[in-house]
């Protein structure tokens, strides 16, 4: 039975750089055992949510509580300890190119534990086997496909059996087969570990197929939330434009600018 415990919550969180407000008044809940998608157009602040959770940046307002502890109040030692409980799959994998597949997955185990080499070996092979790549252990990232590299990155993200796994655009640049494989692995590994997964993405079909809950961010705020079925049924124009991939709608094609004629010295002419 999946726990209903809340592992992580954002309460009235706002963040910006100088005069530029990126996120405003976010309230989000992430329960144990759940896969939660954070969706929205490019530049809406999705990845910033992950940066706030990881303590890479601090909120200007509000709190980000992990098991009741405010991440924004932790010192370097506290953040390091907290990140031991987190796994991260970076956009495009971000594998160490000069390391073998085996050593990439072993890296967090060597960094965060004092386990003997033989135990690390067994754990790494188990994680690689879970993503179907035990046979590629001695290869370098340049010797495997992009889809395989993403699966190696996934094995590395779960090497420490984290409570929280964060995925930054895990489907970017993948072919349809690799996208389907990656989506299924995210769901299966989450369920096997009893973890909480946060999926930052703009890929609708793959995310809706595996997510329990979806937050849709637009203009720095939560524009809509609910189950995938609820968002599919939404009549909100911004949600519909995103889900249906419509070129015309509340999200404009052109960035705000003065009239084109002004740039060509034609302003004011009849």
Buried (B, 14 or more C-beta within 10 A) or exposed (E): EEEEEBBBBBBEBBBBEEEEBBBBBBBBBBBBBBBBBBBBBEEBBBBBBBBBBBBEEEBBBBBBBBEEEEBBEBEEEEBEEBBBBBBBBBBBBBBEEEBBBBBBBBBBBBEBBEBEEEEBBEBBBEBBEBBEBBEBBEBBBEEBEBBBBBBBBBBBBBBBBBBBBBBBBBBBBBEEEBBBBBBEBBBEBBEEBEBBBBBBBBBBEBBBEBBBBBBBBBBBBBBBBBEBEEBBEBEBEBBBBBBEEEEEBBBEEEEEEEEEEEEEEEEEEE
